[in-house]
Amino acid sequence: MIIDTKQLQKAVIENKKKHNFNTTDVKFELLLLYGEVNELFQAWLKEDQENINEELADVAIFLLGISEMLGSDLGEDIVKKMKINAKRKYVHGKKIISDD
């Protein structure tokens, strides 16, 4: 199943508007994202799989919303970045700097 991230981004923003949440202040959304990542970390520490899944979704929702606020397409950005990462060379988990 392929997910249309652009459609999800629009749905996230529509939900934010419906609930009178922020849809313009990217800095504020980044701070909220940081909080959601911390909640995910806490759930992981407790090995609470149900909460881990919810927090993963919250992190993704904030990323999708921020992407829409910035006029990006998170799905396209991920695909582009994965292509870049596939070409990189690593030794013991560290990137080797190259000219390409």
C-alpha positions in Angstrom: 0.0 0.0 0.0 1.4 3.4 -1.0 0.4 6.4 1.0 -0.2 9.8 -0.6 1.8 11.9 1.8 0.7 15.1 0.2 -2.9 14.1 0.9 -2.0 13.3 4.5 -0.3 16.7 4.9 -3.5 18.4 3.8 -5.6 16.3 6.1 -3.3 17.1 9.0 -3.6 20.9 8.3 -7.4 20.6 7.9 -7.6 18.8 11.3 -5.5 21.5 12.9 -7.8 24.3 11.4 -10.9 22.4 12.6 -9.6 22.4 16.2 -8.1 25.9 16.0 -4.5 24.6 16.4 -1.5 26.4 15.0 -1.0 26.3 11.2 1.5 29.1 10.7 4.2 29.1 13.4 6.8 26.6 12.3 9.0 27.3 15.2 6.2 26.4 17.6 5.4 23.2 15.7 9.1 22.2 15.9 9.0 22.7 19.7 5.8 20.5 19.9 7.5 17.9 17.7 10.4 17.8 20.1 7.9 17.1 22.9 6.4 14.3 20.9 9.8 12.7 20.2 10.4 12.8 24.0 7.1 11.1 24.6 8.1 8.4 22.1 11.4 8.0 23.8 9.6 7.6 27.2 7.2 5.0 25.8 10.2 3.1 24.3 12.0 3.1 27.7 8.9 1.6 29.3 8.6 -0.9 26.4 4.9 0.1 26.0 4.3 -1.0 22.4 0.8 0.5 22.2 2.0 3.9 23.4 5.1 3.6 21.1 2.8 3.2 18.1 0.7 6.2 19.1 3.7 8.3 19.7 5.3 7.3 16.4 2.0 8.4 14.7 2.1 11.7 16.6 5.7 12.4 15.4 4.7 11.6 11.9 1.6 13.8 12.1 3.7 16.8 13.3 6.3 16.1 10.5 3.5 16.0 7.9 2.0 19.2 9.3 5.3 21.0 9.3 6.0 19.9 5.7 2.6 21.2 4.6 3.3 24.5 6.4 6.6 24.8 4.6 5.1 23.9 1.2 7.1 20.7 1.0 6.1 17.2 0.1 7.5 14.9 2.8 7.1 11.8 0.8 9.1 13.2 -2.1 11.7 14.6 0.3 12.1 11.2 1.9 12.5 9.4 -1.4 15.1 11.9 -2.6 17.0 11.6 0.7 16.9 7.8 0.6 18.5 7.9 -2.9 21.2 10.1 -1.6 21.8 7.9 1.4 21.9 4.8 -0.8 24.9 6.2 -2.6 26.8 7.2 0.5 29.6 5.1 1.8 29.9 4.2 5.5 32.6 2.6 7.5 31.7 1.4 11.0 28.5 3.6 10.8 30.4 6.8 9.9 29.9 8.5 6.6 33.0 8.7 4.4 33.3 12.2 2.9 33.6 12.2 -0.9 33.4 14.7 -3.7 30.3 13.3 -5.3 
